[in-house]
Amino acid sequence: MLFAYVARRLLLTIPAMLGMSIIVFFIVRAVPGDPATAILGLRASPQSVAVLRKQLKLDDPVYVQYAHWLGNVLRGDLGLDYNSHEPITHQILTRFPVTLELAALSMVMSAIMAIPLGVLAATRRGAADHGATLLGLVGISIPDFWLGVMLILLMSLVLRWLPSSGYVPLRESVWGNISHMLLPAFTLALNLAAVLTRTTRAAVLDVLNRPYVRTARAKGLRERAVVGGHVLKNSAIPIVTVMGLQLGYVLGGAVIIEQIFSLPGVGRLTLNAVLERNYPVIQGAVLLVTFTFMMVNIFTDALYAVLDPRVRYSGR
């Protein structure tokens, strides 16, 4: 039944992706600004702008432009960059590993911070609980862009412990890669950790009141064994759910974080494309991020059966 469920979810991604492509395609064209003017500059003559618009097929009706673009996408062609004339597929695929690494590292860091803190807040009421709640509130309240700038000032300019910007591929230097990714990953992880801490605390508190937990304690099991073997395992589903949903926040936040830390990822590519009115790049990048988010959520739902054998899926 799990296979049928996953297959049905994969089929449902087709209309979802189609709807997202329509929304993005028409929204980017509703934003004020002209790609031809952005390419040629404000001092370009109207004749030059008109010629370039015709070359880029921007004079065609919007629905004709969409049909032409969608036909190319179905053949695996996302188009050409308006400025560099490079294939957008190549541009995105070369930058996407950077964004994926940033997202994965930030989610791992958030889990390392949040899950122990949430368990501690649920099992040690009082100062630990109030401290975790306060830290969660602070983490949610701090804007990512402000935290990123403050980390650069403290860790890079004052203490000189970590580089402030740039990127080193993992294949070139492991430490160079990690040192450049720590600050941006922590910037994204703090907000996610705050949400995950509260979720973990609530899930653990709910399980602590279950009869099988009281039975395990009555048998003389140590508190660590009860929490690790019974409570945390049965609290995993809401924690995993939140982490899967928060991937959308992480991928969206990468747009600003990659710009602040000069990371050559899809987020920075998308932001520059928005400023330049580079329509094909925006459409291709959003399409890939949307597809990635959908795949991760399908994987998260399928993981429920592993975490809890009682979960059953319906193929209908």
DRENVO-441691 format. One record per residue (C-alpha): x, y, z; chain. Coordinates in steps of 0.1 Angstrom, whole numbers, plus 5000, padded with zeros to 4 digits. Example, Ala and Ser with C-alpha at 12.3 -4.5 7.8 and 13.67 -1.06 7.14 Angstrom:
<recs>
{c1 = 5123&c2 = 4955&c3 = 5078&chaine = A}
{c1 = 5137&c2 = 4989&c3 = 5071&chaine = A}
</recs>
This chain:
<recs>
{c1 = 5000&c2 = 5000&c3 = 5000&chaine = A}
{c1 = 5029&c2 = 5023&c3 = 5006&chaine = A}
{c1 = 5040&c2 = 5020&c3 = 4970&chaine = A}
{c1 = 5005&c2 = 5028&c3 = 4958&chaine = A}
{c1 = 5004&c2 = 5058&c3 = 4981&chaine = A}
{c1 = 5037&c2 = 5072&c3 = 4969&chaine = A}
{c1 = 5027&c2 = 5066&c3 = 4933&chaine = A}
{c1 = 4995&c2 = 5085&c3 = 4938&chaine = A}
{c1 = 5013&c2 = 5114&c3 = 4955&chaine = A}
{c1 = 5038&c2 = 5115&c3 = 4926&chaine = A}
{c1 = 5009&c2 = 5118&c3 = 4901&chaine = A}
{c1 = 4994&c2 = 5146&c3 = 4921&chaine = A}
{c1 = 5026&c2 = 5166&c3 = 4918&chaine = A}
{c1 = 5019&c2 = 5170&c3 = 4881&chaine = A}
{c1 = 4989&c2 = 5193&c3 = 4884&chaine = A}
{c1 = 5006&c2 = 5210&c3 = 4914&chaine = A}
{c1 = 5037&c2 = 5218&c3 = 4894&chaine = A}
{c1 = 5015&c2 = 5229&c3 = 4864&chaine = A}
{c1 = 4996&c2 = 5253&c3 = 4887&chaine = A}
{c1 = 5028&c2 = 5266&c3 = 4902&chaine = A}
{c1 = 5043&c2 = 5272&c3 = 4868&chaine = A}
{c1 = 5012&c2 = 5292&c3 = 4857&chaine = A}
{c1 = 5013&c2 = 5313&c3 = 4889&chaine = A}
{c1 = 5050&c2 = 5321&c3 = 4887&chaine = A}
{c1 = 5049&c2 = 5328&c3 = 4850&chaine = A}
{c1 = 5022&c2 = 5354&c3 = 4852&chaine = A}
{c1 = 5033&c2 = 5369&c3 = 4885&chaine = A}
{c1 = 5068&c2 = 5377&c3 = 4873&chaine = A}
{c1 = 5053&c2 = 5395&c3 = 4843&chaine = A}
{c1 = 5030&c2 = 5415&c3 = 4865&chaine = A}
{c1 = 5060&c2 = 5430&c3 = 4883&chaine = A}
{c1 = 5069&c2 = 5465&c3 = 4870&chaine = A}
{c1 = 5099&c2 = 5466&c3 = 4848&chaine = A}
{c1 = 5110&c2 = 5455&c3 = 4813&chaine = A}
{c1 = 5137&c2 = 5429&c3 = 4807&chaine = A}
{c1 = 5148&c2 = 5446&c3 = 4775&chaine = A}
{c1 = 5153&c2 = 5479&c3 = 4793&chaine = A}
{c1 = 5171&c2 = 5461&c3 = 4822&chaine = A}
{c1 = 5195&c2 = 5445&c3 = 4797&chaine = A}
{c1 = 5202&c2 = 5476&c3 = 4775&chaine = A}
{c1 = 5200&c2 = 5502&c3 = 4802&chaine = A}
{c1 = 5178&c2 = 5532&c3 = 4807&chaine = A}
{c1 = 5197&c2 = 5552&c3 = 4781&chaine = A}
{c1 = 5189&c2 = 5528&c3 = 4753&chaine = A}
{c1 = 5169&c2 = 5540&c3 = 4724&chaine = A}
{c1 = 5133&c2 = 5529&c3 = 4720&chaine = A}
{c1 = 5142&c2 = 5513&c3 = 4687&chaine = A}
{c1 = 5169&c2 = 5491&c3 = 4703&chaine = A}
{c1 = 5145&c2 = 5481&c3 = 4731&chaine = A}
{c1 = 5118&c2 = 5472&c3 = 4706&chaine = A}
{c1 = 5142&c2 = 5450&c3 = 4686&chaine = A}
{c1 = 5154&c2 = 5432&c3 = 4717&chaine = A}
{c1 = 5118&c2 = 5426&c3 = 4729&chaine = A}
{c1 = 5110&c2 = 5411&c3 = 4696&chaine = A}
{c1 = 5141&c2 = 5388&c3 = 4698&chaine = A}
{c1 = 5131&c2 = 5377&c3 = 4733&chaine = A}
{c1 = 5095&c2 = 5372&c3 = 4721&chaine = A}
{c1 = 5082&c2 = 5395&c3 = 4748&chaine = A}
{c1 = 5058&c2 = 5411&c3 = 4723&chaine = A}
{c1 = 5038&c2 = 5379&c3 = 4720&chaine = A}
{c1 = 5006&c2 = 5375&c3 = 4740&chaine = A}
{c1 = 5013&c2 = 5361&c3 = 4775&chaine = A}
{c1 = 4995&c2 = 5329&c3 = 4769&chaine = A}
{c1 = 5016&c2 = 5323&c3 = 4738&chaine = A}
{c1 = 5048&c2 = 5329&c3 = 4757&chaine = A}
{c1 = 5036&c2 = 5305&c3 = 4784&chaine = A}
{c1 = 5027&c2 = 5278&c3 = 4759&chaine = A}
{c1 = 5061&c2 = 5281&c3 = 4742&chaine = A}
{c1 = 5080&c2 = 5280&c3 = 4775&chaine = A}
{c1 = 5060&c2 = 5250&c3 = 4788&chaine = A}
{c1 = 5066&c2 = 5231&c3 = 4756&chaine = A}
{c1 = 5103&c2 = 5236&c3 = 4761&chaine = A}
{c1 = 5102&c2 = 5226&c3 = 4797&chaine = A}
{c1 = 5085&c2 = 5194&c3 = 4789&chaine = A}
{c1 = 5114&c2 = 5186&c3 = 4766&chaine = A}
{c1 = 5139&c2 = 5194&c3 = 4794&chaine = A}
{c1 = 5148&c2 = 5229&c3 = 4782&chaine = A}
{c1 = 5144&c2 = 5257&c3 = 4806&chaine = A}
{c1 = 5156&c2 = 5283&c3 = 4781&chaine = A}
{c1 = 5185&c2 = 5307&c3 = 4780&chaine = A}
{c1 = 5196&c2 = 5334&c3 = 4804&chaine = A}
{c1 = 5187&c2 = 5368&c3 = 4790&chaine = A}
{c1 = 5221&c2 = 5382&c3 = 4799&chaine = A}
{c1 = 5248&c2 = 5355&c3 = 4796&chaine = A}
{c1 = 5228&c2 = 5334&c3 = 4770&chaine = A}
{c1 = 5238&c2 = 5303&c3 = 4790&chaine = A}
{c1 = 5214&c2 = 5273&c3 = 4793&chaine = A}
{c1 = 5194&c2 = 5279&c3 = 4825&chaine = A}
{c1 = 5194&c2 = 5241&c3 = 4832&chaine = A}
{c1 = 5232&c2 = 5242&c3 = 4835&chaine = A}
{c1 = 5232&c2 = 5273&c3 = 4856&chaine = A}
{c1 = 5207&c2 = 5259&c3 = 4881&chaine = A}
{c1 = 5222&c2 = 5224&c3 = 4883&chaine = A}
{c1 = 5257&c2 = 5239&c3 = 4890&chaine = A}
{c1 = 5243&c2 = 5261&c3 = 4918&chaine = A}
{c1 = 5217&c2 = 5237&c3 = 4933&chaine = A}
{c1 = 5242&c2 = 5216&c3 = 4953&chaine = A}
{c1 = 5252&c2 = 5247&c3 = 4972&chaine = A}
{c1 = 5216&c2 = 5254&c3 = 4982&chaine = A}
{c1 = 5210&c2 = 5218&c3 = 4991&chaine = A}
{c1 = 5241&c2 = 5217&c3 = 5013&chaine = A}
{c1 = 5230&c2 = 5249&c3 = 5030&chaine = A}
{c1 = 5195&c2 = 5235&c3 = 5036&chaine = A}
{c1 = 5207&c2 = 5201&c3 = 5048&chaine = A}
{c1 = 5234&c2 = 5215&c3 = 5071&chaine = A}
{c1 = 5209&c2 = 5240&c3 = 5086&chaine = A}
{c1 = 5183&c2 = 5213&c3 = 5093&chaine = A}
{c1 = 5209&c2 = 5190&c3 = 5109&chaine = A}
{c1 = 5221&c2 = 5219&c3 = 5131&chaine = A}
{c1 = 5185&c2 = 5228&c3 = 5141&chaine = A}
{c1 = 5178&c2 = 5191&c3 = 5150&chaine = A}
{c1 = 5210&c2 = 5189&c3 = 5171&chaine = A}
{c1 = 5200&c2 = 5220&c3 = 5190&chaine = A}
{c1 = 5162&c2 = 5216&c3 = 5192&chaine = A}
{c1 = 5155&c2 = 5179&c3 = 5200&chaine = A}
{c1 = 5176&c2 = 5176&c3 = 5232&chaine = A}
{c1 = 5164&c2 = 5210&c3 = 5243&chaine = A}
{c1 = 5127&c2 = 5201&c3 = 5237&chaine = A}
{c1 = 5131&c2 = 5168&c3 = 5255&chaine = A}
{c1 = 5148&c2 = 5186&c3 = 5284&chaine = A}
{c1 = 5120&c2 = 5211&c3 = 5286&chaine = A}
{c1 = 5094&c2 = 5184&c3 = 5287&chaine = A}
{c1 = 5110&c2 = 5161&c3 = 5312&chaine = A}
{c1 = 5126&c2 = 5188&c3 = 5335&chaine = A}
{c1 = 5098&c2 = 5212&c3 = 5343&chaine = A}
{c1 = 5107&c2 = 5245&c3 = 5359&chaine = A}
{c1 = 5139&c2 = 5264&c3 = 5350&chaine = A}
{c1 = 5147&c2 = 5241&c3 = 5320&chaine = A}
{c1 = 5112&c2 = 5245&c3 = 5306&chaine = A}
{c1 = 5112&c2 = 5283&c3 = 5310&chaine = A}
{c1 = 5147&c2 = 5286&c3 = 5296&chaine = A}
{c1 = 5137&c2 = 5265&c3 = 5265&chaine = A}
{c1 = 5106&c2 = 5286&c3 = 5260&chaine = A}
{c1 = 5125&c2 = 5318&c3 = 5262&chaine = A}
{c1 = 5152&c2 = 5306&c3 = 5238&chaine = A}
{c1 = 5125&c2 = 5295&c3 = 5214&chaine = A}
{c1 = 5108&c2 = 5329&c3 = 5216&chaine = A}
{c1 = 5141&c2 = 5347&c3 = 5209&chaine = A}
{c1 = 5149&c2 = 5324&c3 = 5180&chaine = A}
{c1 = 5116&c2 = 5330&c3 = 5163&chaine = A}
{c1 = 5118&c2 = 5367&c3 = 5169&chaine = A}
{c1 = 5152&c2 = 5374&c3 = 5154&chaine = A}
{c1 = 5152&c2 = 5381&c3 = 5116&chaine = A}
{c1 = 5175&c2 = 5360&c3 = 5096&chaine = A}
{c1 = 5191&c2 = 5389&c3 = 5077&chaine = A}
{c1 = 5199&c2 = 5408&c3 = 5110&chaine = A}
{c1 = 5213&c2 = 5376&c3 = 5126&chaine = A}
{c1 = 5235&c2 = 5370&c3 = 5095&chaine = A}
{c1 = 5250&c2 = 5405&c3 = 5096&chaine = A}
{c1 = 5256&c2 = 5403&c3 = 5134&chaine = A}
{c1 = 5274&c2 = 5369&c3 = 5130&chaine = A}
{c1 = 5296&c2 = 5383&c3 = 5103&chaine = A}
{c1 = 5305&c2 = 5413&c3 = 5125&chaine = A}
{c1 = 5313&c2 = 5391&c3 = 5155&chaine = A}
{c1 = 5327&c2 = 5359&c3 = 5142&chaine = A}
{c1 = 5345&c2 = 5372&c3 = 5111&chaine = A}
{c1 = 5354&c2 = 5409&c3 = 5117&chaine = A}
{c1 = 5359&c2 = 5409&c3 = 5155&chaine = A}
{c1 = 5370&c2 = 5374&c3 = 5164&chaine = A}
{c1 = 5382&c2 = 5363&c3 = 5130&chaine = A}
{c1 = 5372&c2 = 5327&c3 = 5136&chaine = A}
{c1 = 5353&c2 = 5321&c3 = 5104&chaine = A}
{c1 = 5352&c2 = 5336&c3 = 5069&chaine = A}
{c1 = 5325&c2 = 5362&c3 = 5062&chaine = A}
{c1 = 5317&c2 = 5352&c3 = 5027&chaine = A}
{c1 = 5325&c2 = 5330&c3 = 4997&chaine = A}
{c1 = 5323&c2 = 5293&c3 = 4991&chaine = A}
{c1 = 5347&c2 = 5264&c3 = 4988&chaine = A}
{c1 = 5335&c2 = 5232&c3 = 4971&chaine = A}
{c1 = 5337&c2 = 5201&c3 = 4994&chaine = A}
{c1 = 5359&c2 = 5182&c3 = 4968&chaine = A}
{c1 = 5385&c2 = 5209&c3 = 4971&chaine = A}
{c1 = 5387&c2 = 5213&c3 = 5009&chaine = A}
{c1 = 5365&c2 = 5197&c3 = 5036&chaine = A}
{c1 = 5374&c2 = 5223&c3 = 5063&chaine = A}
{c1 = 5373&c2 = 5251&c3 = 5038&chaine = A}
{c1 = 5338&c2 = 5241&c3 = 5028&chaine = A}
{c1 = 5326&c2 = 5237&c3 = 5064&chaine = A}
{c1 = 5341&c2 = 5269&c3 = 5076&chaine = A}
{c1 = 5323&c2 = 5289&c3 = 5049&chaine = A}
{c1 = 5290&c2 = 5272&c3 = 5055&chaine = A}
{c1 = 5288&c2 = 5273&c3 = 5093&chaine = A}
{c1 = 5276&c2 = 5309&c3 = 5096&chaine = A}
{c1 = 5249&c2 = 5308&c3 = 5069&chaine = A}
{c1 = 5237&c2 = 5274&c3 = 5081&chaine = A}
{c1 = 5235&c2 = 5286&c3 = 5117&chaine = A}
{c1 = 5216&c2 = 5317&c3 = 5106&chaine = A}
{c1 = 5189&c2 = 5296&c3 = 5090&chaine = A}
{c1 = 5190&c2 = 5269&c3 = 5117&chaine = A}
{c1 = 5182&c2 = 5292&c3 = 5146&chaine = A}
{c1 = 5146&c2 = 5300&c3 = 5136&chaine = A}
{c1 = 5139&c2 = 5264&c3 = 5126&chaine = A}
{c1 = 5154&c2 = 5252&c3 = 5159&chaine = A}
{c1 = 5130&c2 = 5275&c3 = 5178&chaine = A}
{c1 = 5100&c2 = 5260&c3 = 5161&chaine = A}
{c1 = 5113&c2 = 5225&c3 = 5164&chaine = A}
{c1 = 5120&c2 = 5229&c3 = 5201&chaine = A}
{c1 = 5084&c2 = 5239&c3 = 5208&chaine = A}
{c1 = 5071&c2 = 5210&c3 = 5187&chaine = A}
{c1 = 5094&c2 = 5185&c3 = 5204&chaine = A}
{c1 = 5084&c2 = 5197&c3 = 5238&chaine = A}
{c1 = 5047&c2 = 5194&c3 = 5230&chaine = A}
{c1 = 5051&c2 = 5160&c3 = 5214&chaine = A}
{c1 = 5071&c2 = 5146&c3 = 5243&chaine = A}
{c1 = 5047&c2 = 5160&c3 = 5269&chaine = A}
{c1 = 5018&c2 = 5142&c3 = 5251&chaine = A}
{c1 = 5036&c2 = 5109&c3 = 5250&chaine = A}
{c1 = 5047&c2 = 5111&c3 = 5287&chaine = A}
{c1 = 5011&c2 = 5108&c3 = 5298&chaine = A}
{c1 = 5005&c2 = 5076&c3 = 5278&chaine = A}
{c1 = 4998&c2 = 5043&c3 = 5298&chaine = A}
{c1 = 5028&c2 = 5024&c3 = 5282&chaine = A}
{c1 = 5052&c2 = 5051&c3 = 5296&chaine = A}
{c1 = 5038&c2 = 5046&c3 = 5331&chaine = A}
{c1 = 5041&c2 = 5009&c3 = 5327&chaine = A}
{c1 = 5078&c2 = 5012&c3 = 5316&chaine = A}
{c1 = 5085&c2 = 5032&c3 = 5346&chaine = A}
{c1 = 5067&c2 = 5008&c3 = 5369&chaine = A}
{c1 = 5089&c2 = 4980&c3 = 5356&chaine = A}
{c1 = 5119&c2 = 4999&c3 = 5369&chaine = A}
{c1 = 5134&c2 = 5012&c3 = 5337&chaine = A}
{c1 = 5157&c2 = 5041&c3 = 5340&chaine = A}
{c1 = 5144&c2 = 5075&c3 = 5330&chaine = A}
{c1 = 5169&c2 = 5077&c3 = 5302&chaine = A}
{c1 = 5158&c2 = 5044&c3 = 5288&chaine = A}
{c1 = 5121&c2 = 5054&c3 = 5291&chaine = A}
{c1 = 5127&c2 = 5087&c3 = 5273&chaine = A}
{c1 = 5150&c2 = 5073&c3 = 5246&chaine = A}
{c1 = 5133&c2 = 5039&c3 = 5240&chaine = A}
{c1 = 5096&c2 = 5048&c3 = 5244&chaine = A}
{c1 = 5089&c2 = 5085&c3 = 5245&chaine = A}
{c1 = 5112&c2 = 5100&c3 = 5219&chaine = A}
{c1 = 5105&c2 = 5072&c3 = 5194&chaine = A}
{c1 = 5067&c2 = 5077&c3 = 5197&chaine = A}
{c1 = 5071&c2 = 5115&c3 = 5195&chaine = A}
{c1 = 5090&c2 = 5113&c3 = 5162&chaine = A}
{c1 = 5061&c2 = 5118&c3 = 5137&chaine = A}
{c1 = 5052&c2 = 5154&c3 = 5146&chaine = A}
{c1 = 5089&c2 = 5163&c3 = 5148&chaine = A}
{c1 = 5096&c2 = 5148&c3 = 5113&chaine = A}
{c1 = 5065&c2 = 5165&c3 = 5100&chaine = A}
{c1 = 5076&c2 = 5199&c3 = 5111&chaine = A}
{c1 = 5111&c2 = 5194&c3 = 5097&chaine = A}
{c1 = 5097&c2 = 5184&c3 = 5064&chaine = A}
{c1 = 5074&c2 = 5214&c3 = 5063&chaine = A}
{c1 = 5102&c2 = 5238&c3 = 5074&chaine = A}
{c1 = 5122&c2 = 5228&c3 = 5043&chaine = A}
{c1 = 5101&c2 = 5254&c3 = 5024&chaine = A}
{c1 = 5112&c2 = 5281&c3 = 5049&chaine = A}
{c1 = 5148&c2 = 5270&c3 = 5046&chaine = A}
{c1 = 5148&c2 = 5271&c3 = 5008&chaine = A}
{c1 = 5130&c2 = 5305&c3 = 5008&chaine = A}
{c1 = 5154&c2 = 5319&c3 = 5034&chaine = A}
{c1 = 5183&c2 = 5308&c3 = 5013&chaine = A}
{c1 = 5175&c2 = 5336&c3 = 4989&chaine = A}
{c1 = 5186&c2 = 5363&c3 = 5014&chaine = A}
{c1 = 5212&c2 = 5342&c3 = 5033&chaine = A}
{c1 = 5231&c2 = 5333&c3 = 5001&chaine = A}
{c1 = 5232&c2 = 5370&c3 = 4991&chaine = A}
{c1 = 5245&c2 = 5381&c3 = 5026&chaine = A}
{c1 = 5272&c2 = 5354&c3 = 5026&chaine = A}
{c1 = 5280&c2 = 5355&c3 = 4989&chaine = A}
{c1 = 5271&c2 = 5319&c3 = 4983&chaine = A}
{c1 = 5268&c2 = 5308&c3 = 4947&chaine = A}
{c1 = 5235&c2 = 5290&c3 = 4952&chaine = A}
{c1 = 5201&c2 = 5290&c3 = 4935&chaine = A}
{c1 = 5187&c2 = 5315&c3 = 4960&chaine = A}
{c1 = 5213&c2 = 5341&c3 = 4951&chaine = A}
{c1 = 5208&c2 = 5333&c3 = 4914&chaine = A}
{c1 = 5170&c2 = 5338&c3 = 4918&chaine = A}
{c1 = 5174&c2 = 5371&c3 = 4936&chaine = A}
{c1 = 5197&c2 = 5385&c3 = 4909&chaine = A}
{c1 = 5173&c2 = 5373&c3 = 4883&chaine = A}
{c1 = 5144&c2 = 5392&c3 = 4900&chaine = A}
{c1 = 5164&c2 = 5424&c3 = 4901&chaine = A}
{c1 = 5173&c2 = 5420&c3 = 4864&chaine = A}
{c1 = 5138&c2 = 5409&c3 = 4853&chaine = A}
{c1 = 5154&c2 = 5377&c3 = 4840&chaine = A}
{c1 = 5121&c2 = 5358&c3 = 4836&chaine = A}
{c1 = 5134&c2 = 5324&c3 = 4825&chaine = A}
{c1 = 5159&c2 = 5321&c3 = 4854&chaine = A}
{c1 = 5132&c2 = 5329&c3 = 4879&chaine = A}
{c1 = 5107&c2 = 5304&c3 = 4864&chaine = A}
{c1 = 5133&c2 = 5276&c3 = 4863&chaine = A}
{c1 = 5146&c2 = 5282&c3 = 4898&chaine = A}
{c1 = 5112&c2 = 5284&c3 = 4914&chaine = A}
{c1 = 5101&c2 = 5253&c3 = 4895&chaine = A}
{c1 = 5131&c2 = 5233&c3 = 4908&chaine = A}
{c1 = 5127&c2 = 5245&c3 = 4944&chaine = A}
{c1 = 5090&c2 = 5236&c3 = 4943&chaine = A}
{c1 = 5097&c2 = 5201&c3 = 4929&chaine = A}
{c1 = 5123&c2 = 5196&c3 = 4956&chaine = A}
{c1 = 5099&c2 = 5207&c3 = 4984&chaine = A}
{c1 = 5072&c2 = 5183&c3 = 4971&chaine = A}
{c1 = 5096&c2 = 5153&c3 = 4969&chaine = A}
{c1 = 5108&c2 = 5159&c3 = 5004&chaine = A}
{c1 = 5073&c2 = 5160&c3 = 5017&chaine = A}
{c1 = 5064&c2 = 5128&c3 = 5000&chaine = A}
{c1 = 5095&c2 = 5112&c3 = 5015&chaine = A}
{c1 = 5085&c2 = 5126&c3 = 5049&chaine = A}
{c1 = 5050&c2 = 5111&c3 = 5046&chaine = A}
{c1 = 5065&c2 = 5077&c3 = 5035&chaine = A}
{c1 = 5088&c2 = 5078&c3 = 5065&chaine = A}
{c1 = 5058&c2 = 5076&c3 = 5089&chaine = A}
{c1 = 5054&c2 = 5039&c3 = 5082&chaine = A}
{c1 = 5091&c2 = 5034&c3 = 5093&chaine = A}
{c1 = 5087&c2 = 5054&c3 = 5125&chaine = A}
{c1 = 5053&c2 = 5039&c3 = 5134&chaine = A}
{c1 = 5044&c2 = 5005&c3 = 5121&chaine = A}
{c1 = 5008&c2 = 5012&c3 = 5129&chaine = A}
{c1 = 5006&c2 = 5037&c3 = 5101&chaine = A}
{c1 = 4987&c2 = 5023&c3 = 5071&chaine = A}
{c1 = 4984&c2 = 5040&c3 = 5037&chaine = A}
{c1 = 4955&c2 = 5038&c3 = 5013&chaine = A}
{c1 = 4962&c2 = 5037&c3 = 4975&chaine = A}
{c1 = 4928&c2 = 5051&c3 = 4968&chaine = A}
</recs>
